[in-house]
Amino acid sequence: MRELNCPGCPGRRTPRQYLCSACWRTLPAVTRGRLARRDQHAGLRLRELHTALAARTPLGVIRVSR
Ligand SMILES: [Zn+2]
C-alpha cells in the first residue's frame, strides 16, 4: 500500500489516515472522535490539527473544535 509521511512524527501513514496509528492513539479520545467524523467541518478540523502540530503542541493535548 502507498504510504505518506505522518505529520506528527517521522513515521509513515496510509492515505486514509490523518496520522500514523501510533500518533492517532496518542490524541485525546474526544479529538479522535471529532476528527473521525466526515461532515462539512472535516476540513476545518484537519486544518486545526495541522496548525497544532506545526506549533509543536503535544499530541496528547491537541483539541479540535466541533
Ligand atoms: Zn505519527
N, CA, C, O and the ligand as a Tripos MOL2 file, in Angstrom:
@<TRIPOS>MOLECULE
protein
  265   263    67     0     0
PROTEIN
NO_CHARGES

@<TRIPOS>ATOM
      1 N           0.8450   -1.2060    0.0000 N.3       1 MET1
      2 CA          0.0000    0.0000    0.0000 C.3       1 MET1
      3 C           0.8770    1.2520    0.0000 C.2       1 MET1
      4 O           1.9240    1.3000    0.6450 O.2       1 MET1
      5 N           0.4280    2.2460   -0.7290 N.am      2 ARG2
      6 CA          1.1610    3.5060   -0.7580 C.3       2 ARG2
      7 C           1.1460    4.1350    0.6360 C.2       2 ARG2
      8 O           0.1390    4.0670    1.3400 O.2       2 ARG2
      9 N           2.2520    4.7390    1.0250 N.am      3 GLU3
     10 CA          2.3190    5.3670    2.3420 C.3       3 GLU3
     11 C           2.7790    6.8010    2.2000 C.2       3 GLU3
     12 O           3.4790    7.1570    1.2520 O.2       3 GLU3
     13 N           2.3750    7.6170    3.1600 N.am      4 LEU4
     14 CA          2.7240    9.0350    3.1890 C.3       4 LEU4
     15 C           3.3960    9.3460    4.5110 C.2       4 LEU4
     16 O           3.3090    8.5620    5.4560 O.2       4 LEU4
     17 N           4.0700   10.4940    4.5840 N.am      5 ASN5
     18 CA          4.6800   10.8990    5.8390 C.3       5 ASN5
     19 C           3.6030   11.2480    6.8540 C.2       5 ASN5
     20 O           2.6100   11.8960    6.5220 O.2       5 ASN5
     21 N           3.8050   10.8180    8.0830 N.am      6 CYS6
     22 CA          2.9150   11.2150    9.1750 C.3       6 CYS6
     23 C           3.2770   12.6450    9.5840 C.2       6 CYS6
     24 O           4.4550   12.9240    9.8060 O.2       6 CYS6
     25 N           2.3050   13.5640    9.6930 N.am      7 PRO7
     26 CA          2.6320   14.9330   10.0950 C.3       7 PRO7
     27 C           3.0060   15.0590   11.5700 C.2       7 PRO7
     28 O           3.4690   16.1150   11.9990 O.2       7 PRO7
     29 N           2.8110   13.9940   12.3500 N.am      8 GLY8
     30 CA          3.0560   14.0850   13.7900 C.3       8 GLY8
     31 C           4.3540   13.4510   14.2390 C.2       8 GLY8
     32 O           4.7470   13.6260   15.3920 O.2       8 GLY8
     33 N           5.0350   12.7190   13.3700 N.am      9 CYS9
     34 CA          6.2670   12.0330   13.7540 C.3       9 CYS9
     35 C           7.0240   11.6760   12.4860 C.2       9 CYS9
     36 O           6.5070   11.9030   11.3920 O.2       9 CYS9
     37 N           8.2290   11.1260   12.5910 N.am     10 PRO10
     38 CA          8.9740   10.7440   11.3790 C.3      10 PRO10
     39 C           8.4300    9.4910   10.6970 C.2      10 PRO10
     40 O           8.9950    9.0410    9.7000 O.2      10 PRO10
     41 N           7.3470    8.9240   11.2150 N.am     11 GLY11
     42 CA          6.8170    7.6760   10.6830 C.3      11 GLY11
     43 C           5.9670    7.8680    9.4410 C.2      11 GLY11
     44 O           5.9220    8.9480    8.8530 O.2      11 GLY11
     45 N           5.2960    6.7920    9.0590 N.am     12 ARG12
     46 CA          4.5050    6.7730    7.8390 C.3      12 ARG12
     47 C           3.0450    6.5220    8.1670 C.2      12 ARG12
     48 O           2.7130    5.9400    9.2000 O.2      12 ARG12
     49 N           2.1750    6.9730    7.2630 N.am     13 ARG13
     50 CA          0.7470    6.7340    7.4190 C.3      13 ARG13
     51 C           0.1840    6.2730    6.0850 C.2      13 ARG13
     52 O           0.8100    6.4620    5.0420 O.2      13 ARG13
     53 N          -0.9870    5.6750    6.1200 N.am     14 THR14
     54 CA         -1.6660    5.3410    4.8760 C.3      14 THR14
     55 C          -2.4460    6.5640    4.4160 C.2      14 THR14
     56 O          -2.7400    7.4390    5.2320 O.2      14 THR14
     57 N          -2.7970    6.6530    3.1130 N.am     15 PRO15
     58 CA         -3.5270    7.8270    2.6260 C.3      15 PRO15
     59 C          -4.8660    8.0410    3.3250 C.2      15 PRO15
     60 O          -5.3590    9.1680    3.3650 O.2      15 PRO15
     61 N          -5.4620    6.9940    3.8730 N.am     16 ARG16
     62 CA         -6.7540    7.1410    4.5320 C.3      16 ARG16
     63 C          -6.6370    7.7360    5.9260 C.2      16 ARG16
     64 O          -7.6470    8.1350    6.5070 O.2      16 ARG16
     65 N          -5.4330    7.8040    6.4750 N.am     17 GLN17
     66 CA         -5.2380    8.2730    7.8410 C.3      17 GLN17
     67 C          -4.7190    9.7040    7.8570 C.2      17 GLN17
     68 O          -3.9500   10.1060    6.9840 O.2      17 GLN17
     69 N          -5.1530   10.4800    8.8730 N.am     18 TYR18
     70 CA         -4.5630   11.8010    9.0930 C.3      18 TYR18
     71 C          -3.1740   11.6680    9.7140 C.2      18 TYR18
     72 O          -2.2780   12.4640    9.4360 O.2      18 TYR18
     73 N          -3.0100   10.6360   10.5700 N.am     19 LEU19
     74 CA         -1.7640   10.4040   11.3020 C.3      19 LEU19
     75 C          -1.4700    8.9060   11.2670 C.2      19 LEU19
     76 O          -2.3380    8.1090   10.9120 O.2      19 LEU19
     77 N          -0.2390    8.5190   11.6380 N.am     20 CYS20
     78 CA          0.0350    7.0950   11.7870 C.3      20 CYS20
     79 C          -0.7500    6.5700   12.9930 C.2      20 CYS20
     80 O          -1.2410    7.3500   13.8090 O.2      20 CYS20
     81 N          -0.8620    5.2650   13.0960 N.am     21 SER21
     82 CA         -1.7150    4.7190   14.1550 C.3      21 SER21
     83 C          -1.1580    5.0350   15.5430 C.2      21 SER21
     84 O          -1.9290    5.2060   16.4870 O.2      21 SER21
     85 N           0.1640    5.1150   15.6840 N.am     22 ALA22
     86 CA          0.7410    5.4300   16.9980 C.3      22 ALA22
     87 C           0.3740    6.8540   17.4220 C.2      22 ALA22
     88 O          -0.0140    7.0820   18.5670 O.2      22 ALA22
     89 N           0.4980    7.8220   16.4840 N.am     23 CYS23
     90 CA          0.1210    9.1950   16.8040 C.3      23 CYS23
     91 C          -1.3820    9.2910   17.0600 C.2      23 CYS23
     92 O          -1.8150    9.9800   17.9830 O.2      23 CYS23
     93 N          -2.1700    8.6030   16.2460 N.am     24 TRP24
     94 CA         -3.6180    8.6510   16.3880 C.3      24 TRP24
     95 C          -4.0380    8.2040   17.7920 C.2      24 TRP24
     96 O          -4.8920    8.8280   18.4210 O.2      24 TRP24
     97 N          -3.4360    7.1290   18.2670 N.am     25 ARG25
     98 CA         -3.7940    6.6160   19.5910 C.3      25 ARG25
     99 C          -3.3970    7.5770   20.6940 C.2      25 ARG25
    100 O          -3.9500    7.5090   21.7910 O.2      25 ARG25
    101 N          -2.4460    8.4790   20.4310 N.am     26 THR26
    102 CA         -1.9810    9.4130   21.4510 C.3      26 THR26
    103 C          -2.9140   10.6100   21.5990 C.2      26 THR26
    104 O          -2.8990   11.2820   22.6300 O.2      26 THR26
    105 N          -3.7250   10.8820   20.5810 N.am     27 LEU27
    106 CA         -4.6510   12.0040   20.6620 C.3      27 LEU27
    107 C          -5.6970   11.7480   21.7470 C.2      27 LEU27
    108 O          -6.0320   10.5960   22.0230 O.2      27 LEU27
    109 N          -6.2230   12.8300   22.3730 N.am     28 PRO28
    110 CA         -7.3400   12.6340   23.3180 C.3      28 PRO28
    111 C          -8.5250   11.9780   22.6030 C.2      28 PRO28
    112 O          -8.7430   12.2010   21.4120 O.2      28 PRO28
    113 N          -9.2810   11.1730   23.3390 N.am     29 ALA29
    114 CA        -10.4080   10.4470   22.7340 C.3      29 ALA29
    115 C         -11.3960   11.4040   22.0800 C.2      29 ALA29
    116 O         -11.9280   11.1050   21.0110 O.2      29 ALA29
    117 N         -11.6470   12.5510   22.7070 N.am     30 VAL30
    118 CA        -12.6200   13.4870   22.1430 C.3      30 VAL30
    119 C         -12.1190   14.0250   20.8070 C.2      30 VAL30
    120 O         -12.9030   14.2250   19.8800 O.2      30 VAL30
    121 N         -10.8110   14.2580   20.7130 N.am     31 THR31
    122 CA        -10.2310   14.7480   19.4590 C.3      31 THR31
    123 C         -10.3270   13.6770   18.3750 C.2      31 THR31
    124 O         -10.6640   13.9840   17.2310 O.2      31 THR31
    125 N         -10.0350   12.4340   18.7220 N.am     32 ARG32
    126 CA        -10.1590   11.3390   17.7390 C.3      32 ARG32
    127 C         -11.5870   11.2250   17.2330 C.2      32 ARG32
    128 O         -11.8160   11.0560   16.0350 O.2      32 ARG32
    129 N         -12.5450   11.3180   18.1450 N.am     33 GLY33
    130 CA        -13.9360   11.1830   17.7460 C.3      33 GLY33
    131 C         -14.3560   12.2780   16.7820 C.2      33 GLY33
    132 O         -15.0770   12.0250   15.8160 O.2      33 GLY33
    133 N         -13.8990   13.5070   17.0520 N.am     34 ARG34
    134 CA        -14.2650   14.6160   16.1680 C.3      34 ARG34
    135 C         -13.5720   14.4910   14.8140 C.2      34 ARG34
    136 O         -14.1940   14.7140   13.7750 O.2      34 ARG34
    137 N         -12.2980   14.1380   14.8210 N.am     35 LEU35
    138 CA        -11.5640   14.0130   13.5530 C.3      35 LEU35
    139 C         -12.0970   12.8560   12.7100 C.2      35 LEU35
    140 O         -11.9920   12.8880   11.4840 O.2      35 LEU35
    141 N         -12.6610   11.8480   13.3440 N.am     36 ALA36
    142 CA        -13.1550   10.6840   12.6000 C.3      36 ALA36
    143 C         -14.4510   10.9930   11.8680 C.2      36 ALA36
    144 O         -14.8180   10.2710   10.9410 O.2      36 ALA36
    145 N         -15.1500   12.0480   12.2650 N.am     37 ARG37
    146 CA        -16.4080   12.4030   11.5920 C.3      37 ARG37
    147 C         -16.1070   13.0570   10.2550 C.2      37 ARG37
    148 O         -15.2330   13.9190   10.1670 O.2      37 ARG37
    149 N         -16.8130   12.6590    9.2260 N.am     38 ARG38
    150 CA        -16.6140   13.2370    7.8960 C.3      38 ARG38
    151 C         -17.8720   14.0380    7.5500 C.2      38 ARG38
    152 O         -18.7940   13.5270    6.9140 O.2      38 ARG38
    153 N         -17.8900   15.3020    7.9790 N.am     39 ASP39
    154 CA        -19.0100   16.1700    7.6550 C.3      39 ASP39
    155 C         -18.4630   17.4560    7.0420 C.2      39 ASP39
    156 O         -17.3050   17.4980    6.6260 O.2      39 ASP39
    157 N         -19.2740   18.4920    6.9840 N.am     40 GLN40
    158 CA        -18.8270   19.7110    6.2980 C.3      40 GLN40
    159 C         -17.7190   20.4340    7.0660 C.2      40 GLN40
    160 O         -17.0700   21.3200    6.5090 O.2      40 GLN40
    161 N         -17.4910   20.0760    8.3300 N.am     41 HIS41
    162 CA        -16.4380   20.7190    9.1120 C.3      41 HIS41
    163 C         -15.1490   19.9010    9.1520 C.2      41 HIS41
    164 O         -14.2030   20.2740    9.8460 O.2      41 HIS41
    165 N         -15.1020   18.7990    8.4220 N.am     42 ALA42
    166 CA        -13.9330   17.9120    8.4900 C.3      42 ALA42
    167 C         -12.6590   18.6360    8.0600 C.2      42 ALA42
    168 O         -11.6060   18.4560    8.6700 O.2      42 ALA42
    169 N         -12.7540   19.4560    7.0100 N.am     43 GLY43
    170 CA        -11.5730   20.1760    6.5420 C.3      43 GLY43
    171 C         -11.0810   21.1770    7.5630 C.2      43 GLY43
    172 O          -9.8760   21.3570    7.7340 O.2      43 GLY43
    173 N         -12.0240   21.8390    8.2540 N.am     44 LEU44
    174 CA        -11.6630   22.7950    9.2970 C.3      44 LEU44
    175 C         -10.9380   22.0900   10.4410 C.2      44 LEU44
    176 O          -9.9220   22.5740   10.9400 O.2      44 LEU44
    177 N         -11.4770   20.9370   10.8500 N.am     45 ARG45
    178 CA        -10.8300   20.1950   11.9450 C.3      45 ARG45
    179 C          -9.4420   19.7300   11.5330 C.2      45 ARG45
    180 O          -8.5180   19.7680   12.3450 O.2      45 ARG45
    181 N          -9.2760   19.2940   10.2930 N.am     46 LEU46
    182 CA         -7.9600   18.8460    9.8410 C.3      46 LEU46
    183 C          -6.9720   20.0180    9.8510 C.2      46 LEU46
    184 O          -5.8120   19.8490   10.2250 O.2      46 LEU46
    185 N          -7.4310   21.2000    9.4430 N.am     47 ARG47
    186 CA         -6.5350   22.3730    9.4990 C.3      47 ARG47
    187 C          -6.1460   22.6790   10.9390 C.2      47 ARG47
    188 O          -5.0000   23.0370   11.2110 O.2      47 ARG47
    189 N          -7.1040   22.5390   11.8710 N.am     48 GLU48
    190 CA         -6.7870   22.7730   13.2830 C.3      48 GLU48
    191 C          -5.7470   21.7780   13.7830 C.2      48 GLU48
    192 O          -4.8450   22.1370   14.5400 O.2      48 GLU48
    193 N          -5.8800   20.5320   13.3550 N.am     49 LEU49
    194 CA         -4.8960   19.5250   13.7400 C.3      49 LEU49
    195 C          -3.5140   19.9030   13.2110 C.2      49 LEU49
    196 O          -2.5290   19.8480   13.9480 O.2      49 LEU49
    197 N          -3.4400   20.2840   11.9400 N.am     50 HIS50
    198 CA         -2.1430   20.6140   11.3490 C.3      50 HIS50
    199 C          -1.5550   21.8860   11.9590 C.2      50 HIS50
    200 O          -0.3390   21.9980   12.1130 O.2      50 HIS50
    201 N          -2.4220   22.8470   12.3070 N.am     51 THR51
    202 CA         -1.9320   24.0600   12.9810 C.3      51 THR51
    203 C          -1.3240   23.7040   14.3320 C.2      51 THR51
    204 O          -0.2650   24.2150   14.6970 O.2      51 THR51
    205 N          -1.9990   22.8250   15.0720 N.am     52 ALA52
    206 CA         -1.4880   22.4110   16.3810 C.3      52 ALA52
    207 C          -0.1590   21.6760   16.2330 C.2      52 ALA52
    208 O           0.7660   21.8920   17.0170 O.2      52 ALA52
    209 N          -0.0670   20.8100   15.2310 N.am     53 LEU53
    210 CA          1.1840   20.0730   15.0110 C.3      53 LEU53
    211 C           2.3080   21.0240   14.6270 C.2      53 LEU53
    212 O           3.4420   20.8630   15.0780 O.2      53 LEU53
    213 N           1.9940   22.0340   13.7800 N.am     54 ALA54
    214 CA          3.0120   22.9950   13.3600 C.3      54 ALA54
    215 C           3.5140   23.8070   14.5460 C.2      54 ALA54
    216 O           4.6670   24.2360   14.5670 O.2      54 ALA54
    217 N           2.6350   24.0190   15.5460 N.am     55 ALA55
    218 CA          3.0150   24.7540   16.7570 C.3      55 ALA55
    219 C           3.6710   23.8340   17.7870 C.2      55 ALA55
    220 O           3.9580   24.2500   18.9100 O.2      55 ALA55
    221 N           3.9040   22.5860   17.3940 N.am     56 ARG56
    222 CA          4.5200   21.5790   18.2600 C.3      56 ARG56
    223 C           3.7040   21.3220   19.5250 C.2      56 ARG56
    224 O           4.2650   21.0430   20.5850 O.2      56 ARG56
    225 N           2.4000   21.4160   19.4110 N.am     57 THR57
    226 CA          1.5220   21.0360   20.5140 C.3      57 THR57
    227 C           1.6330   19.5340   20.7260 C.2      57 THR57
    228 O           1.5250   18.7730   19.7640 O.2      57 THR57
    229 N           1.8500   19.0820   21.9780 N.am     58 PRO58
    230 CA          1.9190   17.6350   22.2010 C.3      58 PRO58
    231 C           0.6280   16.9410   21.7700 C.2      58 PRO58
    232 O          -0.4660   17.4470   22.0190 O.2      58 PRO58
    233 N           0.7560   15.7990   21.1330 N.am     59 LEU59
    234 CA         -0.4120   15.0830   20.6080 C.3      59 LEU59
    235 C          -1.4560   14.8270   21.6990 C.2      59 LEU59
    236 O          -2.6580   14.8550   21.4390 O.2      59 LEU59
    237 N          -0.9860   14.5790   22.9050 N.am     60 GLY60
    238 CA         -1.9030   14.2020   23.9730 C.3      60 GLY60
    239 C          -2.8220   15.3180   24.4360 C.2      60 GLY60
    240 O          -3.7650   15.0690   25.1870 O.2      60 GLY60
    241 N          -2.5590   16.5640   23.9930 N.am     61 VAL61
    242 CA         -3.4110   17.6770   24.4310 C.3      61 VAL61
    243 C          -4.0230   18.4290   23.2430 C.2      61 VAL61
    244 O          -4.6300   19.4840   23.4340 O.2      61 VAL61
    245 N          -3.8750   17.9070   22.0290 N.am     62 ILE62
    246 CA         -4.4460   18.5860   20.8590 C.3      62 ILE62
    247 C          -5.9720   18.4840   20.8850 C.2      62 ILE62
    248 O          -6.5330   17.4050   21.0760 O.2      62 ILE62
    249 N          -6.6220   19.6160   20.6920 N.am     63 ARG63
    250 CA         -8.0850   19.6570   20.6210 C.3      63 ARG63
    251 C          -8.4890   20.2650   19.3030 C.2      63 ARG63
    252 O          -7.7780   21.1150   18.7660 O.2      63 ARG63
    253 N          -9.6150   19.8450   18.7750 N.am     64 VAL64
    254 CA        -10.1870   20.4750   17.5890 C.3      64 VAL64
    255 C         -11.6090   20.8930   17.9390 C.2      64 VAL64
    256 O         -12.2280   20.3280   18.8410 O.2      64 VAL64
    257 N         -12.1230   21.8900   17.2150 N.am     65 SER65
    258 CA        -13.4510   22.4010   17.5080 C.3      65 SER65
    259 C         -14.5150   21.4790   16.9260 C.2      65 SER65
    260 O         -14.2480   20.7520   15.9690 O.2      65 SER65
    261 N         -15.6850   21.5020   17.4770 N.am     66 ARG66
    262 CA        -16.8590   20.7780   16.9700 C.3      66 ARG66
    263 C         -16.5970   19.3080   16.7710 C.2      66 ARG66
    264 O         -17.4900   18.5730   16.3500 O.2      66 ARG66
    265 ZN          2.9570    9.5330   13.5830 Zn       67 ZN67
@<TRIPOS>BOND
     1     1     2 1
     2     2     3 1
     3     3     4 2
     4     3     5 am
     5     5     6 1
     6     6     7 1
     7     7     8 2
     8     7     9 am
     9     9    10 1
    10    10    11 1
    11    11    12 2
    12    11    13 am
    13    13    14 1
    14    14    15 1
    15    15    16 2
    16    15    17 am
    17    17    18 1
    18    18    19 1
    19    19    20 2
    20    19    21 am
    21    21    22 1
    22    22    23 1
    23    23    24 2
    24    23    25 am
    25    25    26 1
    26    26    27 1
    27    27    28 2
    28    27    29 am
    29    29    30 1
    30    30    31 1
    31    31    32 2
    32    31    33 am
    33    33    34 1
    34    34    35 1
    35    35    36 2
    36    35    37 am
    37    37    38 1
    38    38    39 1
    39    39    40 2
    40    39    41 am
    41    41    42 1
    42    42    43 1
    43    43    44 2
    44    43    45 am
    45    45    46 1
    46    46    47 1
    47    47    48 2
    48    47    49 am
    49    49    50 1
    50    50    51 1
    51    51    52 2
    52    51    53 am
    53    53    54 1
    54    54    55 1
    55    55    56 2
    56    55    57 am
    57    57    58 1
    58    58    59 1
    59    59    60 2
    60    59    61 am
    61    61    62 1
    62    62    63 1
    63    63    64 2
    64    63    65 am
    65    65    66 1
    66    66    67 1
    67    67    68 2
    68    67    69 am
    69    69    70 1
    70    70    71 1
    71    71    72 2
    72    71    73 am
    73    73    74 1
    74    74    75 1
    75    75    76 2
    76    75    77 am
    77    77    78 1
    78    78    79 1
    79    79    80 2
    80    79    81 am
    81    81    82 1
    82    82    83 1
    83    83    84 2
    84    83    85 am
    85    85    86 1
    86    86    87 1
    87    87    88 2
    88    87    89 am
    89    89    90 1
    90    90    91 1
    91    91    92 2
    92    91    93 am
    93    93    94 1
    94    94    95 1
    95    95    96 2
    96    95    97 am
    97    97    98 1
    98    98    99 1
    99    99   100 2
   100    99   101 am
   101   101   102 1
   102   102   103 1
   103   103   104 2
   104   103   105 am
   105   105   106 1
   106   106   107 1
   107   107   108 2
   108   107   109 am
   109   109   110 1
   110   110   111 1
   111   111   112 2
   112   111   113 am
   113   113   114 1
   114   114   115 1
   115   115   116 2
   116   115   117 am
   117   117   118 1
   118   118   119 1
   119   119   120 2
   120   119   121 am
   121   121   122 1
   122   122   123 1
   123   123   124 2
   124   123   125 am
   125   125   126 1
   126   126   127 1
   127   127   128 2
   128   127   129 am
   129   129   130 1
   130   130   131 1
   131   131   132 2
   132   131   133 am
   133   133   134 1
   134   134   135 1
   135   135   136 2
   136   135   137 am
   137   137   138 1
   138   138   139 1
   139   139   140 2
   140   139   141 am
   141   141   142 1
   142   142   143 1
   143   143   144 2
   144   143   145 am
   145   145   146 1
   146   146   147 1
   147   147   148 2
   148   147   149 am
   149   149   150 1
   150   150   151 1
   151   151   152 2
   152   151   153 am
   153   153   154 1
   154   154   155 1
   155   155   156 2
   156   155   157 am
   157   157   158 1
   158   158   159 1
   159   159   160 2
   160   159   161 am
   161   161   162 1
   162   162   163 1
   163   163   164 2
   164   163   165 am
   165   165   166 1
   166   166   167 1
   167   167   168 2
   168   167   169 am
   169   169   170 1
   170   170   171 1
   171   171   172 2
   172   171   173 am
   173   173   174 1
   174   174   175 1
   175   175   176 2
   176   175   177 am
   177   177   178 1
   178   178   179 1
   179   179   180 2
   180   179   181 am
   181   181   182 1
   182   182   183 1
   183   183   184 2
   184   183   185 am
   185   185   186 1
   186   186   187 1
   187   187   188 2
   188   187   189 am
   189   189   190 1
   190   190   191 1
   191   191   192 2
   192   191   193 am
   193   193   194 1
   194   194   195 1
   195   195   196 2
   196   195   197 am
   197   197   198 1
   198   198   199 1
   199   199   200 2
   200   199   201 am
   201   201   202 1
   202   202   203 1
   203   203   204 2
   204   203   205 am
   205   205   206 1
   206   206   207 1
   207   207   208 2
   208   207   209 am
   209   209   210 1
   210   210   211 1
   211   211   212 2
   212   211   213 am
   213   213   214 1
   214   214   215 1
   215   215   216 2
   216   215   217 am
   217   217   218 1
   218   218   219 1
   219   219   220 2
   220   219   221 am
   221   221   222 1
   222   222   223 1
   223   223   224 2
   224   223   225 am
   225   225   226 1
   226   226   227 1
   227   227   228 2
   228   227   229 am
   229   229   230 1
   230   230   231 1
   231   231   232 2
   232   231   233 am
   233   233   234 1
   234   234   235 1
   235   235   236 2
   236   235   237 am
   237   237   238 1
   238   238   239 1
   239   239   240 2
   240   239   241 am
   241   241   242 1
   242   242   243 1
   243   243   244 2
   244   243   245 am
   245   245   246 1
   246   246   247 1
   247   247   248 2
   248   247   249 am
   249   249   250 1
   250   250   251 1
   251   251   252 2
   252   251   253 am
   253   253   254 1
   254   254   255 1
   255   255   256 2
   256   255   257 am
   257   257   258 1
   258   258   259 1
   259   259   260 2
   260   259   261 am
   261   261   262 1
   262   262   263 1
   263   263   264 2
@<TRIPOS>SUBSTRUCTURE
     1 MET1         2 RESIDUE 1 A MET
     2 ARG2         6 RESIDUE 1 A ARG
     3 GLU3        10 RESIDUE 1 A GLU
     4 LEU4        14 RESIDUE 1 A LEU
     5 ASN5        18 RESIDUE 1 A ASN
     6 CYS6        22 RESIDUE 1 A CYS
     7 PRO7        26 RESIDUE 1 A PRO
     8 GLY8        30 RESIDUE 1 A GLY
     9 CYS9        34 RESIDUE 1 A CYS
    10 PRO10       38 RESIDUE 1 A PRO
    11 GLY11       42 RESIDUE 1 A GLY
    12 ARG12       46 RESIDUE 1 A ARG
    13 ARG13       50 RESIDUE 1 A ARG
    14 THR14       54 RESIDUE 1 A THR
    15 PRO15       58 RESIDUE 1 A PRO
    16 ARG16       62 RESIDUE 1 A ARG
    17 GLN17       66 RESIDUE 1 A GLN
    18 TYR18       70 RESIDUE 1 A TYR
    19 LEU19       74 RESIDUE 1 A LEU
    20 CYS20       78 RESIDUE 1 A CYS
    21 SER21       82 RESIDUE 1 A SER
    22 ALA22       86 RESIDUE 1 A ALA
    23 CYS23       90 RESIDUE 1 A CYS
    24 TRP24       94 RESIDUE 1 A TRP
    25 ARG25       98 RESIDUE 1 A ARG
    26 THR26      102 RESIDUE 1 A THR
    27 LEU27      106 RESIDUE 1 A LEU
    28 PRO28      110 RESIDUE 1 A PRO
    29 ALA29      114 RESIDUE 1 A ALA
    30 VAL30      118 RESIDUE 1 A VAL
    31 THR31      122 RESIDUE 1 A THR
    32 ARG32      126 RESIDUE 1 A ARG
    33 GLY33      130 RESIDUE 1 A GLY
    34 ARG34      134 RESIDUE 1 A ARG
    35 LEU35      138 RESIDUE 1 A LEU
    36 ALA36      142 RESIDUE 1 A ALA
    37 ARG37      146 RESIDUE 1 A ARG
    38 ARG38      150 RESIDUE 1 A ARG
    39 ASP39      154 RESIDUE 1 A ASP
    40 GLN40      158 RESIDUE 1 A GLN
    41 HIS41      162 RESIDUE 1 A HIS
    42 ALA42      166 RESIDUE 1 A ALA
    43 GLY43      170 RESIDUE 1 A GLY
    44 LEU44      174 RESIDUE 1 A LEU
    45 ARG45      178 RESIDUE 1 A ARG
    46 LEU46      182 RESIDUE 1 A LEU
    47 ARG47      186 RESIDUE 1 A ARG
    48 GLU48      190 RESIDUE 1 A GLU
    49 LEU49      194 RESIDUE 1 A LEU
    50 HIS50      198 RESIDUE 1 A HIS
    51 THR51      202 RESIDUE 1 A THR
    52 ALA52      206 RESIDUE 1 A ALA
    53 LEU53      210 RESIDUE 1 A LEU
    54 ALA54      214 RESIDUE 1 A ALA
    55 ALA55      218 RESIDUE 1 A ALA
    56 ARG56      222 RESIDUE 1 A ARG
    57 THR57      226 RESIDUE 1 A THR
    58 PRO58      230 RESIDUE 1 A PRO
    59 LEU59      234 RESIDUE 1 A LEU
    60 GLY60      238 RESIDUE 1 A GLY
    61 VAL61      242 RESIDUE 1 A VAL
    62 ILE62      246 RESIDUE 1 A ILE
    63 ARG63      250 RESIDUE 1 A ARG
    64 VAL64      254 RESIDUE 1 A VAL
    65 SER65      258 RESIDUE 1 A SER
    66 ARG66      262 RESIDUE 1 A ARG
    67 ZN67       265 GROUP 0 **** ****
